[in-house]
Amino acid sequence: MKIYRSFIVFLAAVFMTVGAVKAQTLRDADNDFRNCKYEKSLEEYKKGIKKISKNRVEVQRVTFQIAECYRIMGDLKKAEQQYLRLEKKNYQKDNPIILFHLGSIYNLRGEYDQALKYYNNYKKRAPEDTRADVRIQGCQNSKVWTDNPTRYEVENLKKFNTKQDEWAVRWGNPEKQNQLIFTSNREGSTGKGTDQWTGVSFSDIYKSDKPKSKNTSWPGEWSPITPLDEGETLNSGVNEGEASANKKGTALYLTKCPQDKKQVYGCYIYVSQKKGKSWGEPEKLVLGPDSFNYVHPFIMPDELTIYFASNRPGGLGGYDIYKATRAKKSAKFGNITNLGPNVNTPGQEVFPAMRGENELYFSSDGHPGMGGLDIFVSELKDGKFQPAENMMVPINSCWDEIGMLFDETESLDPKSKSPYLAKGYFSSNRPGGRGGDDIYYFILRPLVYSL
């Protein structure tokens, strides 16, 4: 009898221990998810879900979290599988957001009819969410834009791209426009290991120079890609990217996302001053509370106005675009203002860039678009940004387009023998590239009539 009782107590202890392990695994996963450690939380969810098969409610909750990890990390195929599994279990009855996410996945593939089906179904269950109205309108517009493209021509800048990601191309010296800088997580980046958010390598800032050449074609010849900073002052063991230089290229404003083994911190904007051929230690700009993110800086040539994206409170949605000003370069930025509803939406607005003094280019999934992030333009008129206009096909696609940059140097179109009307660069993860986000270049030829 004593042996039997001892055995029962032992079994109870074992079951309690196993249950505690299960619960702890999922608590760790939830905590890592909240701290943006999506790669780690995904593995913990996958381990934990195997041990809770009899708890239907918890299984569905964890399945949703797994789907969210895949979606945020960009593995849309696996995210789709998990959302469809939940749909079969009627998870959308209480959590219709899976219908919105499924619509967005099909939207990103250009499967507009399927996307419309899910968006309309979501709209019936969540009529107050205006994002569905925008996506429905975007799907309808996309069919027309695809059949009636603009006169822009787009090509992959193959020599700049790898199987990894290249994005946010900017001028290293805007005055001369003979050096391009961009962000990449290609092999050989300074950071070791992988980013706890995305599960891929850390990103660094790279450069390429345009040598003096008799070749007058555009985009012309560019030197081999090298890190912008060989001394590991700018490029460190964490993510650096989305850099913007002042007029002469002597000051660089960049995004940096510090993290350690225990925690992923926010992303903030830093500035580094060039000293000779070396870069000084980046200093963080104060643009608001550290508990929010400040990313994608674009500095005006005089360094008195900076545009950036942030999820700070008081905005219209996820990330909004703001500007901050100062009276002199030695002062701190202040007068932080939201650019308003003609630019910002309940969705995401990111990667701002000014062309001249009056044209703002940025990416958004909150205005009617083709799928993911589309590039829009808003004119600054009488101190107010006007309603944003979609750049349409072929600049935009059903995938993500970010980081518009114009080349203002004069160059002749070999077909018309007249100067291009516009030319420049942006990034996209559309199919047909070398892998991930690639840098593309675009041209707009002049119309020439022969009588």
C-alpha positions in Angstrom: 0.0 0.0 0.0 2.8 2.4 0.8 4.5 1.4 -2.4 1.3 2.1 -4.4 0.7 5.4 -2.6 4.3 6.4 -3.3 3.9 5.5 -6.9 0.8 7.6 -7.2 2.6 10.6 -5.6 5.5 10.0 -8.0 3.2 9.9 -11.0 1.5 13.1 -9.9 4.8 14.8 -9.5 5.8 13.6 -13.0 2.6 14.9 -14.6 2.9 18.2 -12.7 6.5 18.5 -13.9 5.6 17.7 -17.5 2.7 20.1 -17.4 4.9 22.8 -15.9 7.5 22.2 -18.7 4.8 22.5 -21.3 3.4 25.7 -19.8 6.9 27.2 -19.3 7.8 26.4 -23.0 4.8 28.3 -24.2 5.3 31.1 -21.7 8.8 31.5 -23.0 7.5 31.5 -26.6 4.9 34.1 -25.8 7.5 36.3 -24.1 10.0 35.9 -27.0 7.2 36.8 -29.4 6.4 40.0 -27.4 10.1 40.9 -27.6 10.2 40.4 -31.4 12.4 37.2 -31.2 10.3 35.6 -33.8 12.8 32.9 -34.9 13.2 31.7 -31.3 9.5 31.9 -30.4 8.6 30.0 -33.5 10.8 27.0 -32.5 9.4 27.1 -29.0 5.8 27.2 -30.3 6.5 24.2 -32.5 7.9 22.3 -29.6 5.1 23.3 -27.2 2.2 22.5 -29.5 3.2 18.9 -29.7 2.5 18.5 -26.0 -0.9 20.2 -25.8 -2.8 18.2 -28.4 -5.8 17.6 -26.1 -6.3 21.3 -25.4 -8.2 22.4 -28.5 -8.4 26.1 -27.6 -4.7 26.3 -26.8 -3.7 24.4 -29.9 -5.6 26.9 -32.1 -4.0 29.8 -30.2 -0.5 28.5 -30.7 -1.2 27.6 -34.3 -2.2 31.3 -34.8 1.0 32.4 -33.2 3.0 30.1 -35.4 1.3 31.6 -38.4 2.1 35.1 -37.2 5.7 34.2 -36.8 5.9 32.9 -40.3 4.1 36.0 -41.7 6.2 38.5 -39.9 9.4 36.7 -40.9 8.3 36.7 -44.5 7.6 32.9 -45.1 4.2 33.5 -46.6 3.8 29.9 -47.9 4.0 28.4 -44.4 2.0 31.2 -42.9 -0.8 30.5 -45.5 -0.7 26.8 -44.5 -1.3 27.6 -40.8 -4.0 30.2 -41.5 -5.9 27.7 -43.8 -5.6 25.1 -41.1 -7.3 27.5 -38.7 -9.9 28.4 -41.2 -11.0 24.8 -41.5 -11.5 24.8 -37.7 -13.7 27.9 -38.0 -11.1 30.0 -36.1 -12.3 33.1 -37.9 -15.6 33.0 -36.0 -14.0 34.6 -33.1 -10.8 35.8 -34.8 -11.6 37.1 -38.3 -8.2 38.6 -38.7 -7.0 35.4 -40.3 -9.2 36.2 -43.3 -7.5 39.6 -43.7 -4.1 37.9 -43.5 -5.1 35.3 -46.1 -6.4 38.0 -48.4 -3.1 39.9 -48.0 -1.1 36.7 -48.9 -3.1 36.2 -52.1 -2.9 39.9 -52.8 0.9 39.8 -52.6 0.9 37.0 -55.2 -1.3 39.0 -57.6 -4.2 36.6 -57.1 -6.7 39.4 -56.9 -9.9 37.4 -57.2 -8.9 35.1 -54.3 -7.8 38.1 -52.3 -11.1 39.9 -52.9 -13.0 36.9 -51.6 -11.1 36.9 -48.3 -11.2 40.7 -47.9 -15.0 40.8 -48.5 -15.5 38.0 -46.1 -13.4 39.8 -43.5 -15.3 43.1 -44.1 -18.6 41.3 -43.3 -17.2 40.2 -39.9 -15.2 43.4 -39.1 -17.1 46.3 -40.9 -15.3 48.9 -38.7 -11.8 48.0 -40.1 -11.2 50.5 -42.9 -8.1 48.6 -44.0 -10.4 46.1 -45.8 -12.0 48.9 -47.9 -8.5 50.1 -49.0 -7.4 46.6 -49.9 -10.6 45.9 -51.9 -10.2 49.1 -53.8 -6.5 48.3 -54.4 -7.3 44.9 -55.9 -9.8 46.5 -58.2 -7.4 49.2 -59.3 -4.5 46.7 -59.8 -6.4 44.9 -62.5 -6.7 48.2 -64.5 -3.1 49.3 -63.8 -1.7 45.9 -64.9 -3.5 46.2 -68.2 -2.5 49.9 -68.6 1.1 50.3 -67.4 2.8 53.7 -67.3 5.8 54.5 -69.6 8.4 53.8 -67.0 10.8 51.0 -67.8 12.3 48.9 -65.1 15.4 46.6 -65.0 17.2 44.7 -62.4 20.6 46.2 -61.5 22.2 42.7 -61.5 25.7 43.6 -60.5 24.5 45.1 -57.2 22.3 42.1 -56.1 22.9 38.8 -54.4 20.7 35.9 -53.3 20.2 37.9 -50.0 18.5 41.3 -49.7 19.6 44.6 -51.0 17.5 47.7 -50.3 17.3 51.4 -49.4 19.7 52.7 -52.1 20.7 56.3 -51.5 23.5 58.7 -52.7 26.6 58.6 -50.6 27.3 62.2 -51.7 24.1 63.8 -53.0 25.9 66.8 -54.4 28.1 64.8 -56.9 25.8 61.7 -57.2 28.7 59.4 -58.0 28.5 57.1 -55.1 25.6 54.8 -54.2 25.1 53.4 -50.7 22.6 50.7 -49.8 21.8 48.1 -47.1 22.3 44.4 -47.5 22.4 41.2 -45.4 24.6 39.5 -47.9 27.3 37.0 -46.9 30.3 38.6 -45.2 28.3 41.1 -43.1 29.9 42.2 -39.8 27.4 40.7 -37.4 27.8 37.0 -36.5 24.8 34.6 -36.1 21.3 35.6 -37.2 18.9 38.4 -36.5 16.4 37.2 -33.8 13.6 39.0 -35.5 14.0 37.8 -39.1 16.1 34.7 -38.7 18.6 35.9 -41.4 22.0 37.5 -41.3 22.5 41.0 -39.9 22.6 43.9 -42.4 25.4 46.3 -43.1 25.8 49.4 -45.3 27.6 49.0 -48.6 28.8 51.3 -51.3 29.8 51.5 -55.0 31.5 54.3 -56.8 31.0 55.5 -60.3 34.4 55.8 -61.9 35.3 58.4 -64.5 34.6 56.7 -67.8 33.9 57.5 -71.5 30.9 55.2 -71.2 28.0 57.7 -71.2 25.2 55.1 -71.1 23.0 55.0 -68.1 23.1 53.6 -65.4 26.7 53.2 -66.5 29.7 51.5 -64.9 30.0 51.0 -61.1 32.9 49.8 -59.0 32.8 46.5 -57.1 30.6 46.5 -53.9 32.5 47.1 -50.7 31.4 47.9 -47.1 31.0 51.6 -46.6 33.1 51.4 -43.4 36.0 48.9 -43.2 36.7 49.9 -39.6 33.5 48.4 -38.0 32.5 51.7 -36.6 29.4 52.1 -38.8 28.9 48.4 -39.5 28.8 46.5 -36.3 27.5 43.2 -34.9 23.8 44.3 -35.2 21.6 45.6 -38.0 22.6 48.8 -39.7 20.8 50.3 -42.7 18.6 52.8 -44.4 21.3 55.4 -44.5 21.0 59.0 -45.7 23.9 61.4 -46.3 24.1 65.2 -46.1 24.9 67.2 -49.2 28.6 66.6 -49.3 28.5 63.1 -47.8 30.3 64.1 -44.6 27.5 63.2 -42.2 25.5 60.0 -42.4 22.1 59.4 -40.7 21.3 55.7 -40.4 19.1 53.1 -38.7 20.7 50.9 -36.1 18.9 48.1 -34.2 20.9 47.1 -31.1 20.2 43.6 -29.5 21.9 41.1 -27.4 21.3 37.4 -26.5 18.7 38.3 -24.0 16.7 41.0 -25.7 15.9 42.7 -29.0 15.8 46.4 -28.4 14.2 49.0 -30.6 15.6 50.5 -33.8 16.8 54.1 -33.6 18.3 56.7 -35.9 22.0 57.6 -35.4 24.3 60.1 -37.0 28.0 59.6 -37.8 30.5 62.3 -38.8 33.2 61.6 -41.4 36.7 62.3 -40.2 39.1 62.1 -43.2 38.4 58.7 -44.7 37.0 57.3 -41.4 33.6 57.5 -39.8 33.1 58.6 -36.2 31.2 56.6 -33.6 27.4 57.0 -34.4 25.4 59.1 -31.9 21.7 58.4 -31.3 19.2 61.2 -32.2 16.5 61.9 -29.6 13.2 61.8 -31.5 10.9 60.5 -28.8 10.7 57.8 -26.1 13.1 54.8 -26.5 10.2 52.4 -26.1 9.3 53.0 -29.8 11.1 52.7 -33.1 12.6 55.5 -35.3 13.7 54.2 -38.7 14.4 55.1 -42.3 15.9 58.6 -42.0 16.1 61.0 -44.9 18.1 64.1 -44.2 17.7 67.2 -46.3 20.9 68.7 -47.8 21.2 71.4 -45.2 20.7 69.0 -42.3 18.0 71.2 -40.8 15.1 68.9 -41.6 14.9 65.1 -41.2 12.1 62.8 -42.4 11.7 59.4 -40.7 9.2 56.6 -39.9 8.1 55.7 -36.4 5.5 53.7 -34.5 5.4 56.4 -31.7 2.0 57.0 -30.2 -0.4 59.6 -31.6 0.0 58.4 -35.2 -2.7 57.2 -37.6 -1.6 53.6 -37.8 1.3 51.3 -37.4 4.3 53.3 -38.7 3.7 56.9 -39.8 6.1 59.3 -41.5 7.2 62.3 -39.4 9.5 65.3 -39.9 11.6 67.1 -37.4 13.4 70.4 -37.7 16.2 72.5 -36.1 17.5 76.0 -36.4 21.2 74.9 -36.8 23.2 71.7 -37.4 24.6 71.8 -33.9 21.2 71.8 -32.3 18.9 68.9 -31.4 15.9 68.1 -33.6 12.5 69.3 -32.4 9.2 70.3 -33.8 8.4 66.7 -34.5 5.2 66.6 -36.7 3.1 63.9 -38.3 2.7 64.5 -42.0 -1.0 64.0 -41.8 -3.7 61.8 -43.4 -2.8 62.6 -47.0 0.4 60.6 -46.3 -0.3 58.5 -43.3 -3.0 55.8 -42.9 -4.1 53.1 -40.4 -1.5 50.9 -42.3 2.2 51.3 -42.6 4.1 54.2 -44.1 7.8 53.8 -44.4 11.0 54.8 -46.4 10.4 58.5 -46.9 12.6 60.4 -49.4 12.3 63.9 -50.8 13.0 64.8 -54.4 14.0 68.4 -54.3 12.0 70.5 -51.9 8.4 69.6 -52.8 8.0 65.9 -53.8 7.8 63.2 -51.1 8.2 59.6 -52.1 7.4 56.8 -49.6 6.1 53.3 -49.4 2.8 52.3 -47.9 0.3 49.4 -47.6 -2.4 51.7 -46.2 -3.3 53.5 -49.5 -5.0 51.6 -52.3 -2.1 49.6 -53.8 -1.2 46.5 -55.6 -0.4 44.1 -52.8 2.4 44.7 -50.3 4.2 48.0 -50.0 3.8 50.3 -53.0 5.7 53.5 -53.8 3.6 56.7 -53.6 4.3 60.4 -54.2 2.8 63.4 -52.4 3.4 67.0 -53.4 4.2 69.6 -50.8 2.1 72.6 -51.7 1.5 75.7 -49.5 3.1 73.9 -46.6 0.8 70.9 -46.8 1.3 67.4 -48.4 -1.3 66.7 -51.0 -3.2 63.3 -51.4 -0.7 60.5 -52.2 -0.6 59.1 -55.7 0.3 55.5 -56.6 3.3 55.2 -59.0 1.4 52.2 -60.6 2.9 49.5 -62.9 5.7 48.8 -63.6 7.3 50.8 -60.7 4.9 48.9 -58.4 3.9 45.3 -58.4 1.9 43.0 -56.2 5.1 42.6 -54.1 7.0 45.1 -52.0 8.6 48.2 -53.5 10.7 50.6 -51.3 13.3 53.3 -51.4 12.7 55.6 -54.4 15.8 57.5 -55.5 16.1 59.8 -58.5 19.3 60.5 -60.5 19.2 64.2 -61.5 22.3 64.2 -63.7 21.5 64.7 -67.4 21.9 61.7 -69.6 20.8 61.1 -73.2 18.4 58.4 -74.1 20.1 56.5 -77.0 16.8 55.8 -78.7 15.4 59.4 -78.9 18.8 61.2 -78.6 17.1 63.4 -76.0 17.6 63.6 -72.2 15.6 61.1 -70.1 12.6 62.6 -68.4 13.4 60.7 -65.2 15.7 57.9 -64.0 16.7 56.4 -60.8 16.6 53.4 -58.5 14.3 51.5 -56.0 14.2 48.1 -54.4 11.6 45.2 -54.8 11.2 41.6 -53.9 9.2 40.8 -57.1 9.9 37.5 -58.8 12.6 37.4 -61.4 15.3 38.9 -59.3 18.4 37.3 -57.9 16.8 36.7 -54.5 15.0 38.6 -51.7 14.9 42.3 -52.1 16.9 43.5 -55.2 17.9 46.9 -56.4 16.2 47.9 -59.7 16.7 51.0 -61.9 14.1 52.8 -63.9 13.9 55.2 -66.8 11.3 57.4 -68.4 12.1 58.1 -72.0 10.9 61.4 -73.7 8.2 61.2 -76.2 9.5 62.0 -79.7 7.2 62.4 -82.7 8.3 62.2 -86.3 6.2 64.2 -88.8 
